[in-house]
Amino acid sequence: MKAGPAGEYGPGAPVGSDGALSGAGPLTAFRAPPLVSGEAHVWFARGGDPGRFESLLDAEELARADRFVFPEHRARFVVAHGLLRSLLAAYRDGPPGALRFVEGRYGKPSLADGAGPRFSLSHSEDGIAVALARDADIGVDIERVRAMKDRDDLVARFFSEDEKEAYFALPPARREQAFFRLWTRKEAFVKGIGLGFSRPLESFTVNAEMPARIGAAEAAPWCLHHLSPGDGFVGALAVGAASVTIRGGRLSCG
């Protein structure tokens, strides 16, 4: 896959305030658009043949994959990490299998050579999101919207007081959507700052409305964006910049 000038599918469609991602064609035809300062790119895909991606992974990734008990979970891990390698390689104009990763103190991955781009990976069921930025920290999270018996308990345990007040004031029919918006926005932020769940989720506040907002001690240089990938998924993108243009789309792994 060659990087450089935008290819058949253009530079990625701008992602508006509604977070909707438009079709961007098959992964096999993907050409990485220029990733410039002030932009973040986010790509979403579903499914894919793990046999196509397995050869791209290194020994450590394969060992992690083999620790999954259920074959479908192993397959999803292989596809997600293979897609990440494929996209990073396209932006760097190099082979996916040659990429090497390191992890920060709290597990946030980055490219070992430090050359970038900065990136974040999220997957839920068979949905995968990869976000990239040139010179800003970034975090992405997606979730498949689904019924959860312990949803209200999770809010009570892990959300800030302001979030709990707003959530429990909603009629029950609106709480499912609110929960997944809150959860993905919180997780995107803690992934972006590189602390993961070592940063208590109740220590900062996000909203469930549009546009997405965040209140945290270190939030001044950060912005949050709602993502609506489609197919019952919801997500959020956190970028370490006061403002940013979001581009991207939905890729087919078939």
N, C-alpha and C positions, 0 to 999 in steps of 0.2 A: 504494500500500500504506500503510495507516494504522498508526502505532505506538500505544502506549498500552496499555489494558487487554488482557489475554490474550484471544485470539480463539478460533476454533473448535477449534483444536488445543491449547489450554491453554498453560501457561507453559513447555512443554518438559519432557519426562520427566527426572527425576533420573538421572544417569549413575552407576552403582555402581562398585565396585572392579574389576569385570570389564570395564569400559569399553564395554559393549554399548550401541548406539544403537537406539532403537525408532522405528517409523514416525511421521512427523509430518505427512503429507499433502502435497499439491501446493504448489509455490512460488506458484502463482497465488492460493491461499487463505491464504498466510502472513500472520500478524499478529504483529508483534514483541512478545514479552512484556516486562514491565519488567525492565531490567538494573540490578540493585541492587549495592551494595558487598558484597563477600564472595561473589559469584557469578561464574562464567564460563559462557558459552553456546557450544556447538559444534554446527555444522550440517554434515551430510554429504549430498552428492548425486552422482549419476552421469549423465554424458552431458548431452544437451540440444541443441536446435537453435541453432547459432551465429547464424542469421539473426534469431532472436528477441532476441539480446543485443547484436548488433553496434552497433546505433544508440545503445546506452547508453554506449559507450566514447568517450573523448576522442581528439584527434588523436595524442597521444603513444602511447597504448595501441594505436591502430590501426596506427601505424608499427611498433611492436614486433611486433604480430601479423603484419604483412606481411614481416617478416624471416625468418619460418620457411620452410624449404625445402619441407616436406611439408604438404599441405593438412590432414591430420588433426591435426598439431601446431598449426597455426594455429587450427583449429576449437576444440581443447581450451583454448587460451589465451583465446580470445574468450568461451567459455562460463564458464570459471573467473572471469575478471575481471568479466563481466557478472553472474554470481551474487553476487560480492562486493559490487558496486554495489547490486544489488537488496536484499540483506540490510541493508547499512548504511543505505540510504535508508529501509527499513522501520523501523529503530530510531530514525532521526532525523526521521521523518515529513516527508520531502521527496522531490523527484524524483531518481532515480538518476543522470541525466546531469549534474546540477548539482554533483556532488561533485568536489572537487579534492584532489589528493594531493601530498605532498612526501616526499622520501626523506632519511633520516639519512645520516651520513657513510659508513656501510657498507651502505646500500641498504635499510634497514628503512623501509617506507612508513607514513605517518600522514596523517590528514586535515589539510588546509592551514589550516583555521580553528582547529585545536587544541581543538575542542569535544568530540571523542570521538564514539563509543566507540573504545577501543583495539582493534586487530584484528590477525589474522594469517591468511594464506591459504596453503594447500598443495594441490597437485594432482599426481596420479600416474596415468598413463594417462588413463582417463576419470573417475576419482574426484576429488572436490573436497571440501575441508574448509575451513570458515571458523569462526574462533574469535573471541569478543568479550568484553571486560571493560570495566567502567565506569571504574575508577581503578587498575588494576594492569597492568603490562606482561605481554604474553602472546605465546606462540609455539606454533604447531601444525605437526605434520608427519604425513603419511600416506604409505604405500608399498603398492603391490600386491605381495603375496608371490609370488615367482617364482624359478625356478632361475637361479643366477648362477655362471658358471665362475670368476670372480675374487673370490668372496665371502671366502674365507680370506685371500687376498692383501690385501684391503681392511682386514680386521681387523688383520693384521700391520702394515700401514702407518699406520693412522689411529687405532687404539684404544689406550687406556691399558694399562699393564702389568697392572693388576688385571683389566681386561676381557678381555685376551688370555688370561690364565691361566684365567679362568672359562670362556671360550668354548672353548678348545682342550681343556679337561678334559671337555667334553660328548661323548657319543657322536655320530657323524656325523649320525644321523637327527634329532637335536634342534638341530643348529646353524643350520638355516635359520630356524626360528622365533626363536632367540636373536639372530641377526644383525639381523633386521628390528626387533625390539624395541629392541636397543641403538642401532641407527642412527637410528630415529625419535625416541627419547628424547634423543639427543645433538643432533640437528638442531633439535628443538623448543626446547631450551634456548638454543642459540646464536642462533636467530631471536628468541627472547623477550628476550634481553639486548641485541639490536640489533647484534651483532658479526658474525653470519653466520660464514663460514668463515675470517674473519680471526682468529677465536679457534681455536687448534689443537684439534682434536678429542681428541687424546691428553692434553690438559692437565687434563682432569677425568674423573670416572668415574661411570657410571650402571650399573644392574643390568638383568638380563634376566628377573628373577623378578617376582612380584606380592607386595606393591604396588611400584610404581615408586619408585626412590630416586635421589638425585644427591649426589655429593660434589664440591664445588668451593669455591674460596675465597669466592665471592660467593653461595653457594647458600643461606645461612641464611634469607633471606626468600622463597625459591623452593620450590615444590612441583611434583612431576611426577605426571601421571595417565596411565594406559594407556587407549588407545582401541581399540575393536574395532568398526569401522563395519559389518562384514559384507562379503559378496561377495569374500572373499579379501584384504581390505585390513587393515592394522594401522596403528596410529598412536599418537601421544603428544601430550599437552598440557602445556606449562610455563607456570606462572602465578607472577608476582612477589608472592606472599603466602604466609604460613606455612601457611594452610589456606584452602580455597575449596570451595564447593558447585558441582558441574558439572551443568548442564542442557543439553538439546538433543535432537537426533533426526535422522532421515533424511528429507530432502525429495525430492520427485519434481519434476524439471524438465520432465517431459512435459506 
